[in-house]
Every structure is written in structure tokens, then in C-alpha cells.
Amino acid sequence: MTTAAMREAFATLRPAAELAQLEQAARSRSEADWIVGMNATRAATIRLRSSFDGAVSLGRVQTPTLAIIARREEEIRAFQPEPYWLVDARFEPSADSSRRYGGRFHAGAKPRLATEAEALAIVAAVRAQAGEITKVEKREVTEKPPMLYDLTSLQRDANTRFGFSARRTLGAAQRLYEEHKALTYPRTNSRFLTSDMAPEIKPTAELVGARPEYREAAAYVAGLDLLPLARVIDDSKVTDHHAIIPTRAEHPVEKMGADDRRVYDLVVRRFLAAFHPEAVLENTRVETTVAEHVFRTRGRVLLVPGWRGVYLAAAEDAEPGGESATDEDEVDDQALPRLDQGEPSVTLEIESLAKETKPPRRYTDASLLGAMETAGKLVDDEELREAMKDSGIGTPATRASIIERLIDVGYVERDGRALVATEKGLNVIRLLGEHALTSPDLTGSWEHRLGRIERGEDSREQFMRDIAGFAKETVEVLDETLKDVRIPRANLGPCPVCGHDIVENRKGYSCWAREDPGCGFVIWKGKAGKQLPLAVARELIATGRTARPVTGFRGRSGRSFRARLALAQTEEGRWRVEFDEPWAREGAKPPEVEVEPADERDAA
């Protein structure tokens, strides 16, 4: 939103008729959201008012998104870990201590052993034994430069690298657009530029190259005789807004906040990297055979940095705890010494490792945004993801608000970087079952039709008739299926004060009922923006405190924090749940943090 850009826009105003189809699609999307959401929410709330406190919020986009998170949570809860064993060794080739390397036992393509006895037998057979390097394979692979950012890919990267929520990234990008005039319009779903922008690429690169951290990469782009535009310029892939790139204006980097600076850095480096050559890597696979047992080793060396060179200096700025695609069964890539096939190698160390299979990872903002973009399908390839974009859940501009909406209505909580479905969220999806409202494919097909309306290939009138019919059918189905639904209330056992049964109700866990007032002991569900789950209430009743911090509390600023809890008695004799942390006992505010590095539970 630079002054020059605004002047150019006013000088080249387009007739409203040219954008009539875009207006029809936008109006259809807004009306469809309202019609489906309002009717479904009212029907579910009326039928479930005895089971839930407050509205049961349903929506055309939020419900399939909740279904993705809730079904993953069900998979995790149903997962039964199974033990297995790995065997790792260290080798020294040709009595040369400077060339030591590690390897992992493989039986064919499988490193896992079903029993500890098998693992120990291999350890005993290989310990201190001489072997031979029986295979050394080297293969060069190339990696294409990344595509430019749209909003979703920018949010995913910022979450993976820095732990930013989708809303936090959008806020920073919006400030960089509106206040700092440093980035182009961020709420875009395009990763391409239009052909008339090609002359602006080199001047923009020269402008960002004024800063020392971008100077070398910018000089390379500015010095190219012919820019590689095949993966950057495509008029057919740009509708209302092009990809996010730096503006051709002065960028007041010194005035930017920490979040803004990080998001700006991501966009600038991606812009420069897009015009660099492919990176070339050498993958090496070594097999060492000892007593007929084969150990595999992997190595990876960057031969030609190419576009990766743009990021080398920024790698240290990333925070720990991001997602990793590394297969736990494989040995990490090593910086391997020179190893020759047929060379003798002695086993220096060997050990068996007891492991357990792990459930699927919970969604983070990054992985959930990716699932929303592809209607729940797992797609990693950038170009295939681009082809599926018209069939995703929601739009880049709304996905962050959908995630926050699920948190606000109590369906989802943040646990570090992980998004965890609450009992309320799980129960909503369980009650809806396989209803079409929970289907990412259905919502994706609607987005596809809205895209066709934008291009004049579908009718707004027919789309809205279909939406009205779906809303009517949904209300009828919810009215019938939820008519007699009663979610059973949990019994948490005897009250620690009076001995009466403590029973769950809509607002808390207490020992009083209409026919039996009990002693008044109650643990309210709501605390600091979080609904305390049944497991936490059971632990508080049994032991008086939680052994581990409870996640998902929210401070006044809206940022999350975690804390231990304890039951405390007031001077009036009433029991209440307090934060059991030093800062709480001192009367200080909680240490509010947006995210924390993922622990084992986040990765589960």
C-alpha cells in the first residue's frame, strides 16, 4: 500500500462490471456461511441444551476443521503403543580414528526388531568384531527453489520456524502492509506474479539488497541476464491479488517489532530464493556387514547451495520445537568421512535401544493450515498443493480466524504448539457422526464451486439454492438425531469433605444435586479461559493438586500459559482451585507465552 501503488491503482481503475463475478462469489460465500452456520447452530443448541453449557457452534468451515482435529485426537487416544528394539553401532574403518561413523542394523529394509532377545543376540554377535564396508552408494539430487508465498504458506513457515500462530503471522503481515509499506497485500491465495510485474523484480531486489544480510543474494538476482520466471510468473494463477513480495519502497526495518521483522525476513528471503538456481545435494548410503549382520549409514552433503544459500545465514534464527519429518527408524544424516567399498571396519561400540511405536502427531497451526488447504488430504509437494488450492477448506484470509474461533468456543486448546480437541469438541463431532457438515471434501467442493462462480463457470443462484437445501436437510437431520441425546454425567467418586458423590454438571463438578444439597464443594470447569477436563478434576479430588502443569490457560492479553493447580480453602471455608506456582503465590502475573517448544505430549 505504497503511495506510488495507490496512485497507479486510481489511474487504472477497472469498470465494476469486470468484477461482478468476484462480487457474486464473495457474497455467496458470506451468505452460505451465515445460512448454514446460523441454522445448524440453532438446531444443535436447542437439542443439546441439557448436555452443553451455552451454544453448540457449528459452521460450514469450522465444523469440518474441528472434525480434522477431533478425529486425530480420537486416533491418538485409541492408539496402543507396541514395543520394538533398534541396534546402533559405531565403526572405525582401517584403524583410522579420524574416520569413525555410526550405523543402524537393518534386516532387509526393516530396522525394527520385535523382541529384546533378537536385539541382544545381534549385539553379542557384533560387539568388538571386524567387518567390511560392503556398499557405498552416492547419488546427486537437485531441489527446486521454493515458490513465492501466499498467506497460508507464509503462516505455515512462521509456525514451523518460530512457533507463531496463524493469527500472529497474519497480524505481522498486515502491519508490514499497512503501517510499514514493506510487503504487498498479504491476504492472497496466489503464489505467482503477473507478467507486467517482471520489470519490477530486479529493482525490488536491489532495494532489499541495501541491507547487508540480503546483499549477496540480491546482487545475484540483480546481475542475472535472464530471470527464471517459469515458477514465478503466471497470469492465469493470479485473480484479485498476487503473491506476497517486498514492495518497491523504502523499508523502515529499524522501526519494525520483533514479529514484523521475522515475517519480513521470511518474505524477503523467499523472494530472493525464488530466482536462484536449484540446490544440489549428494546423498550417500553405506552398508557395513559384521558377522552377516548389515548396518546402514546415511550421509548428506550440500554440493551446490543454490537457493539454499539464501537461508544459510538465517538458520540460527529459527526456534527449536518445530515439526520434523525425520523417520525415527532411520539414522540421522551424518557428515561422513571418506569411506571405500571393500574397506575393513571394526565395531567400536554397539547397543540395543528399547522403543515404542508412537501415535500420530497432533496438529499444529502449520499442519492444520496445510490440511485445510487440501481439504484434509496429506499433500507435501508444492505444485500438487497449488493444483488443489481451489478445493480447500476456507480461504487464506479466514483460516486463522477459524482456528481462533474453535479455541474461543471451547472446542480446541493450545498445548505448546499442538492444537488439542477438548471434550466438548470431541463430543460435538461424535454426535454429528458422519454428517456431511463434518466432511472436508464437501466444504472443499463448495470452495471449488465458489471459484467457478468467480470465473463465470457456475451460477450464484444455483449455488445458493443448493446451500438452502443443504441447510434445510441439516436442520431436519440434527432435529431427529439429537432429539433424545443425553451425554451421561461422570461420577468422580466421594467428596473429600462430606463423602457424597461428586457428579459432573454443565458448569462444574460438585457433590450437590436437587435431591441432595451436599456440602457445597465444587470445582468450576471454567478457569482462565480454559475448561478443566474430567481428568484434571479427578486428580485434584484424589490428591489435592496436579503433578504436572495443565496447559491451555489464557492471560488477559490472550496468550496462553501452563500452570499446576491445587485445591485451596478460603477463610470462609470454601474450596477453590488456585494456580500452584511461585508467581501465583507472590501475586504476580503468569508468564504468558504464545507457544512453547513441543514436548513429548505435543509430538504424540
C-alpha positions in Angstrom: 0.0 0.0 0.0 2.7 2.5 -1.1 1.8 5.9 -2.3 3.0 5.0 -5.8 0.9 1.9 -5.9 -2.2 3.7 -4.8 -1.7 6.4 -7.5 -1.2 3.7 -10.1 -4.4 1.9 -8.9 -6.5 5.1 -9.2 -5.0 5.8 -12.6 -6.0 2.4 -13.9 -9.5 1.8 -12.3 -11.5 -1.0 -13.8 -15.2 -1.0 -14.6 -17.3 -2.5 -11.8 -18.8 -4.9 -14.3 -15.4 -6.7 -14.8 -15.5 -7.7 -11.1 -19.2 -8.6 -10.9 -18.4 -12.3 -10.8 -15.9 -11.8 -8.0 -18.5 -9.9 -6.0 -21.1 -12.7 -6.6 -18.7 -15.3 -5.3 -17.8 -13.2 -2.2 -21.5 -12.6 -1.5 -22.3 -16.2 -2.0 -19.6 -17.3 0.4 -20.7 -14.9 3.1 -24.4 -15.8 2.8 -23.6 -19.5 2.7 -21.6 -19.3 5.9 -24.4 -17.4 7.6 -27.3 -19.7 6.4 -25.5 -23.0 7.2 -23.9 -21.8 10.5 -26.9 -20.0 11.9 -29.4 -22.8 11.2 -27.2 -25.7 12.2 -26.1 -23.9 15.4 -29.6 -23.1 16.5 -30.8 -26.7 15.8 -27.9 -28.3 17.7 -28.1 -25.9 20.6 -31.8 -26.4 21.2 -31.4 -30.2 21.1 -28.3 -30.3 23.2 -29.0 -27.6 25.8 -29.2 -30.2 28.5 -25.7 -31.5 27.7 -23.7 -28.4 26.9 -23.3 -25.1 28.6 -24.0 -22.3 26.0 -24.3 -22.5 22.2 -23.2 -25.5 20.2 -21.5 -23.6 17.4 -21.5 -25.2 14.0 -20.4 -23.8 10.7 -19.7 -24.6 7.0 -15.9 -24.2 7.6 -15.3 -24.5 11.3 -17.1 -27.9 11.7 -15.0 -29.8 9.2 -11.9 -28.2 10.6 -12.9 -29.3 14.1 -13.6 -32.8 12.7 -10.0 -33.0 11.4 -8.6 -32.1 14.8 -11.1 -34.3 16.7 -10.6 -37.4 14.6 -6.8 -37.1 15.0 -7.4 -36.9 18.8 -9.5 -40.0 18.7 -6.7 -41.8 16.8 -4.2 -40.8 19.5 -6.5 -41.9 22.3 -7.2 -45.2 20.7 -3.5 -45.9 19.8 -1.9 -48.8 21.6 1.9 -48.5 21.7 3.9 -51.6 20.8 7.5 -52.2 21.9 10.3 -52.7 19.5 14.1 -52.6 19.6 16.8 -51.0 17.4 20.5 -51.8 17.4 23.1 -48.9 16.8 26.8 -49.3 16.4 30.0 -47.1 15.9 32.6 -48.3 13.5 36.2 -47.4 12.7 37.5 -48.2 9.2 41.1 -49.3 8.6 42.1 -48.5 12.2 41.7 -44.7 11.3 40.2 -43.0 14.3 39.6 -39.8 12.3 37.0 -41.6 10.1 34.6 -43.1 12.6 30.9 -43.3 11.7 27.7 -44.7 13.0 25.2 -47.2 11.6 21.9 -48.9 12.4 21.1 -52.6 12.0 18.6 -53.4 9.2 17.0 -56.8 8.3 16.4 -56.0 4.6 14.6 -52.6 4.7 13.4 -53.0 8.3 15.4 -51.8 11.3 12.8 -52.8 13.9 13.2 -55.9 16.0 10.2 -57.5 17.6 11.9 -58.8 20.8 14.7 -57.8 23.1 16.3 -61.2 22.7 16.8 -60.7 19.0 18.4 -57.3 19.7 20.7 -58.7 22.4 21.8 -61.6 20.1 22.9 -59.2 17.4 24.8 -57.0 20.0 26.6 -60.1 21.3 27.5 -61.3 17.8 28.8 -58.0 16.6 30.5 -56.5 19.7 34.3 -55.9 19.0 34.1 -57.8 15.8 35.7 -56.9 12.5 33.5 -56.4 9.4 33.6 -54.8 6.0 32.1 -51.9 4.2 30.1 -53.8 1.6 28.3 -51.0 -0.2 28.9 -47.3 -0.8 26.3 -45.6 -3.0 26.4 -41.9 -3.9 23.6 -40.1 -5.7 23.2 -36.5 -6.6 19.8 -34.9 -6.2 18.5 -31.5 -7.0 16.0 -29.4 -5.1 13.9 -26.7 -7.0 13.8 -23.3 -5.5 10.6 -22.7 -3.4 7.6 -20.9 -4.8 6.7 -17.4 -3.6 4.5 -17.1 -0.5 0.7 -16.9 -0.3 -0.7 -16.3 3.1 -1.2 -19.9 4.0 2.4 -21.0 3.1 3.7 -17.9 5.0 1.7 -18.8 8.1 2.9 -22.5 7.9 6.5 -21.4 7.7 6.3 -18.9 10.5 4.7 -21.6 12.7 7.3 -24.2 11.9 10.3 -21.9 12.3 9.2 -19.5 15.1 6.1 -21.1 16.6 3.8 -18.2 15.5 0.1 -18.9 15.5 -1.7 -18.3 12.2 -3.3 -15.2 13.7 0.0 -13.8 14.9 1.6 -14.2 11.5 -1.4 -12.6 9.8 -1.2 -9.6 12.2 2.5 -9.1 11.5 2.0 -9.3 7.7 -0.9 -6.9 7.9 1.2 -4.4 9.8 4.0 -4.8 7.3 1.5 -4.0 4.5 -0.5 -1.2 6.2 2.0 0.6 8.5 5.5 -0.1 7.2 4.5 -0.3 3.5 7.2 -3.1 3.2 5.1 -6.0 1.9 2.4 -6.4 -0.7 -1.2 -7.3 0.2 -1.0 -10.4 2.5 -4.5 -12.0 2.3 -3.8 -13.7 -1.0 -4.1 -17.3 -2.2 -1.8 -16.8 -5.2 1.9 -17.8 -5.3 2.6 -16.1 -8.7 3.1 -12.7 -10.1 1.6 -11.2 -13.2 3.7 -10.7 -16.4 3.5 -6.9 -16.1 5.4 -7.2 -12.7 8.5 -8.7 -14.3 10.3 -5.3 -14.8 9.9 -4.6 -11.1 11.8 -7.7 -9.9 15.4 -6.5 -10.3 14.7 -3.0 -8.8 13.0 -4.6 -5.8 15.9 -7.0 -5.3 18.3 -4.1 -5.5 16.2 -2.2 -2.9 16.2 -5.0 -0.3 19.9 -5.7 -1.1 20.8 -2.4 0.6 20.7 -4.3 3.8 23.9 -6.4 4.5 22.1 -9.6 5.3 20.5 -9.7 1.8 23.3 -8.0 -0.2 24.9 -11.1 -1.7 21.6 -12.9 -2.7 20.1 -9.6 -4.0 23.2 -8.9 -6.1 22.9 -12.4 -7.7 19.3 -11.7 -8.7 20.0 -8.2 -10.0 23.0 -9.5 -12.0 21.1 -12.1 -13.9 20.8 -11.6 -17.7 17.7 -13.7 -17.8 15.4 -14.2 -14.8 14.0 -17.7 -14.3 10.3 -16.8 -14.4 8.6 -20.2 -15.1 7.7 -20.8 -11.5 7.1 -17.1 -10.7 5.1 -15.5 -13.5 1.7 -16.9 -14.4 -1.2 -14.6 -15.2 -3.7 -17.4 -15.1 -2.9 -18.2 -11.4 -3.5 -14.6 -10.3 -7.0 -13.4 -9.7 -7.5 -10.5 -7.3 -4.1 -10.5 -5.6 -0.6 -11.8 -6.5 2.0 -13.5 -4.3 3.4 -11.7 -1.2 6.6 -10.0 -2.0 8.6 -6.9 -0.8 7.3 -3.6 -2.1 9.4 -1.2 -4.2 9.7 1.4 -1.4 11.9 2.2 1.5 11.5 -0.4 4.2 11.9 1.0 7.8 13.3 -2.2 9.3 14.6 -0.4 12.4 11.0 0.6 13.3 9.6 -2.9 13.0 8.7 -5.0 16.0 10.3 -8.4 16.6 7.4 -10.3 15.0 7.2 -8.0 12.0 11.0 -8.2 11.4 10.9 -12.0 11.4 7.9 -12.2 8.9 9.6 -9.6 6.8 12.8 -11.6 6.7 10.9 -14.7 5.6 9.2 -12.9 2.7 12.4 -11.2 1.5 14.5 -14.4 1.6 11.7 -16.3 -0.2 11.5 -13.6 -2.9 15.3 -13.7 -3.5 15.5 -17.6 -3.3 12.8 -18.0 -6.0 15.3 -16.6 -8.6 18.3 -18.7 -7.5 19.3 -22.0 -9.2 18.5 -25.4 -7.9 20.4 -26.7 -4.8 22.5 -29.8 -5.5 23.0 -32.4 -2.7 24.9 -35.7 -2.6 23.1 -38.5 -0.7 25.4 -41.3 0.4 24.2 -44.7 1.7 26.8 -47.0 3.3 26.3 -50.6 4.4 28.7 -52.3 6.8 28.4 -56.0 7.3 29.6 -57.6 10.5 29.0 -61.3 11.2 26.4 -61.4 8.4 24.5 -58.5 10.1 24.0 -55.4 7.9 24.2 -51.8 9.4 23.1 -48.9 7.3 24.5 -45.4 7.4 23.2 -42.3 5.7 25.0 -39.1 4.8 24.0 -35.9 3.0 26.3 -33.2 1.7 25.3 -29.9 0.1 27.4 -29.7 -3.0 25.9 -26.5 -4.6 24.0 -24.3 -2.2 21.9 -22.7 -5.0 18.7 -21.2 -3.4 19.6 -22.8 0.0 22.4 -20.3 0.3 19.9 -17.5 0.8 18.8 -19.2 4.0 22.1 -20.4 5.5 22.7 -17.2 7.5 19.1 -17.2 8.8 19.0 -20.8 10.0 20.2 -20.0 13.5 17.2 -17.6 14.0 14.7 -20.5 14.0 13.4 -21.7 17.3 13.5 -25.3 18.5 10.4 -27.4 18.7 9.3 -27.2 15.0 8.0 -30.2 13.1 10.4 -32.7 11.7 9.8 -35.2 9.0 12.7 -37.4 10.1 11.8 -41.1 10.3 12.8 -42.2 13.8 13.7 -45.6 12.4 16.5 -44.1 10.3 19.9 -42.9 11.5 20.2 -39.1 11.1 22.2 -37.9 8.2 25.8 -37.6 9.1 28.8 -35.7 7.7 30.5 -38.8 6.6 34.3 -39.2 6.2 35.7 -40.9 3.0 34.6 -44.5 3.0 35.5 -47.1 0.4 33.7 -50.2 -0.6 35.6 -53.3 0.5 37.4 -51.5 3.3 37.7 -53.3 6.6 35.8 -51.8 9.6 35.9 -52.7 13.3 32.9 -52.4 15.7 33.9 -49.9 18.5 30.5 -49.6 20.3 27.1 -51.3 20.0 23.9 -51.0 21.9 20.3 -52.0 21.7 17.6 -49.3 22.1 14.2 -50.1 23.5 11.5 -48.1 21.8 7.7 -47.8 21.5 5.6 -47.0 18.5 4.1 -43.5 18.7 0.6 -42.3 17.8 0.1 -39.7 15.0 1.3 -36.2 15.9 -1.3 -33.6 17.0 -1.9 -30.8 14.5 -0.1 -27.6 14.8 -1.1 -24.4 13.1 1.3 -25.3 10.3 0.0 -28.8 9.7 -3.7 -27.8 10.2 -3.4 -25.0 7.7 -1.9 -27.5 5.2 -4.8 -29.9 5.9 -7.3 -27.1 5.4 -5.7 -26.1 2.1 -6.0 -29.6 0.7 -9.4 -30.5 2.3 -7.8 -32.8 4.8 -5.6 -34.7 2.3 -1.9 -35.1 3.1 0.0 -33.4 0.3 3.6 -32.2 0.7 4.5 -31.4 -2.9 4.2 -27.6 -3.5 3.0 -27.9 -7.1 0.3 -30.5 -6.3 -0.8 -28.5 -3.3 -1.2 -25.5 -5.7 -3.4 -27.6 -8.0 -5.7 -28.5 -5.1 -6.0 -25.0 -3.7 -9.5 -24.3 -5.2 -10.9 -27.3 -3.2 -9.6 -26.4 0.2 -11.4 -25.5 3.5 -11.9 -21.8 3.8 -9.7 -19.1 2.3 -6.3 -17.8 3.3 -7.9 -14.7 4.8 -10.3 -16.7 7.0 -8.3 -19.8 8.1 -6.5 -18.1 11.0 -9.8 -16.7 12.4 -11.4 -20.2 12.1 -8.7 -21.7 14.3 -9.1 -19.0 16.8 -12.9 -19.4 16.7 -12.6 -23.1 17.6 -10.4 -22.0 20.6 -12.8 -19.3 21.6 -15.9 -21.6 21.7 -14.0 -24.2 23.8 -13.7 -26.9 21.1 -9.9 -26.7 20.9 -7.0 -25.7 23.2 -3.4 -24.9 22.5 -0.8 -27.2 24.2 2.5 -25.6 23.3 2.4 -25.7 19.5 -0.2 -28.5 19.4 -3.9 -28.0 18.8 -5.9 -30.4 21.1 -9.6 -31.1 20.8 -11.4 -30.6 24.2 -14.1 -33.0 25.5 -16.7 -30.6 24.2 -15.2 -30.5 20.7 -14.9 -34.3 20.7 -18.5 -34.8 21.8 -19.8 -32.4 19.1 -18.1 -34.5 16.4 -19.1 -37.8 18.0 -22.7 -36.7 18.0 -22.6 -35.4 14.4 -21.1 -38.7 13.3 -20.6 -38.9 9.6 -22.9 -36.0 8.8 -21.8 -34.1 5.7 -21.2 -31.0 7.7 -18.1 -32.7 9.2 -16.7 -33.6 5.7 -13.7 -31.6 4.5 -14.4 -32.9 1.0 -17.9 -31.4 0.9 -16.6 -28.0 2.1 -13.8 -28.2 -0.4 -16.2 -28.9 -3.2 -18.1 -25.8 -2.2 -14.9 -23.7 -2.3 -14.3 -25.2 -5.7 -17.8 -24.0 -6.9 -17.2 -20.6 -5.5 -14.0 -20.4 -7.6 -16.1 -21.4 -10.6 -18.5 -18.6 -9.8 -15.6 -16.1 -9.8 -14.7 -17.4 -13.3 -18.2 -17.3 -14.6 -18.4 -21.1 -14.9 -21.1 -21.6 -12.3 -24.3 -19.8 -11.2 -24.7 -17.9 -7.9 -28.4 -18.6 -8.0 -28.0 -22.4 -8.3 -25.2 -22.4 -5.6 -27.4 -20.6 -3.1 -30.4 -22.9 -3.9 -28.1 -25.9 -3.1 -26.9 -24.2 0.1 -30.5 -23.6 1.2 -31.4 -27.2 0.5 -28.4 -28.4 2.5 -29.2 -26.1 5.5 -32.9 -27.4 5.5 -31.7 -31.0 5.3 -29.1 -30.4 8.1 -31.7 -28.9 10.4 -34.0 -31.9 9.9 -31.3 -34.4 10.5 -30.0 -32.7 13.6 -33.5 -32.3 14.9 -34.2 -36.0 14.5 -30.8 -37.5 15.5 -30.2 -35.2 18.5 -33.7 -35.3 19.9 -33.2 -37.7 22.7 -29.4 -37.4 23.2 -28.2 -37.1 26.7 -24.5 -37.1 27.4 -24.0 -39.1 30.7 -22.6 -37.1 33.6 -19.4 -38.5 35.1 -19.3 -39.7 38.7 -16.0 -38.7 40.2 -16.4 -40.6 43.5 -16.9 -39.4 47.1 -16.5 -35.8 48.1 -13.3 -35.3 50.1 -15.3 -33.1 52.6 -18.7 -34.8 53.1 -18.4 -38.1 51.3 -21.3 -37.5 48.9 -20.8 -38.5 45.3 -19.2 -35.7 43.2 -21.0 -35.5 39.8 -20.2 -33.6 36.7 -22.7 -30.9 35.6 -22.7 -28.2 32.9 -20.6 -25.7 34.8 -18.5 -27.8 37.2 -18.0 -30.9 39.4 -19.9 -30.8 42.7 -21.5 -33.0 45.4 -24.8 -31.2 45.4 -27.9 -32.1 43.5 -31.6 -31.2 43.6 -32.4 -34.1 45.9 -29.2 -33.9 47.9 -27.5 -30.5 48.5 -24.3 -32.0 49.8 -21.8 -29.7 51.5 -21.3 -27.2 48.6 -17.9 -28.5 47.4 -17.5 -27.6 43.8 -14.7 -27.4 41.2 -15.8 -25.0 38.5 -14.9 -26.0 34.9 -14.0 -22.5 33.7 -10.7 -21.1 34.8 -8.5 -18.5 33.0 -10.1 -19.2 29.6 -9.9 -23.0 29.9 -12.5 -25.6 30.6 -10.9 -28.0 33.2 -11.3 -31.6 31.8 -12.5 -34.6 33.8 -9.0 -36.0 34.3 -7.8 -32.8 36.0 -10.8 -32.7 38.3 -10.3 -36.4 39.2 -6.6 -35.7 40.1 -7.5 -32.6 42.2 -10.1 -34.6 44.1 -7.8 -37.5 44.7 -4.5 -35.7 45.6 -5.4 -32.0 46.1 -3.1 -30.8 43.3 -1.9 -31.7 39.8 1.5 -33.3 39.4 2.2 -31.8 36.0 1.4 -28.3 34.6 -2.0 -28.0 32.9 -1.9 -26.4 29.5 -4.3 -24.1 27.7 -4.9 -21.2 30.2 -5.1 -17.8 28.6 -3.9 -14.5 30.2 -5.6 -11.1 29.7 -3.5 -10.5 26.6 -5.0 -13.6 25.0 -1.7 -15.5 25.1 -1.5 -19.0 26.5 0.3 -20.3 29.6 0.5 -23.5 31.6 0.5 -24.0 35.4 0.0 -26.6 38.1 -3.2 -26.4 40.1 -4.1 -27.0 43.7 -7.3 -27.1 45.8 -7.2 -24.3 48.5 -9.6 -23.4 51.2 -10.6 -19.8 51.8 -11.1 -18.1 55.1 -14.8 -18.7 54.8 -14.2 -22.4 54.4 -15.0 -22.6 50.7 -12.8 -24.7 48.4 -11.4 -23.2 45.2 -8.9 -24.1 42.5 -5.7 -22.0 42.6 -2.6 -21.8 40.5 0.1 -23.8 42.3 3.1 -21.8 41.0 5.6 -19.5 42.7 4.4 -16.5 40.6 0.8 -17.1 41.8 1.8 -17.3 45.4 3.7 -14.0 45.0 0.7 -12.3 43.4 2.4 -11.8 40.1 1.0 -12.3 36.6 1.5 -15.7 34.8 4.5 -15.9 32.4 2.4 -15.5 29.3 3.9 -17.1 26.2 2.3 -17.6 22.8 3.9 -21.0 22.3 6.5 -23.2 23.9 8.8 -25.9 22.4 6.9 -29.1 21.8 7.4 -31.8 24.5 6.7 -35.5 24.1 3.0 -35.0 24.6 2.9 -32.4 21.8 4.6 -34.7 19.5 2.3 -37.6 20.3 
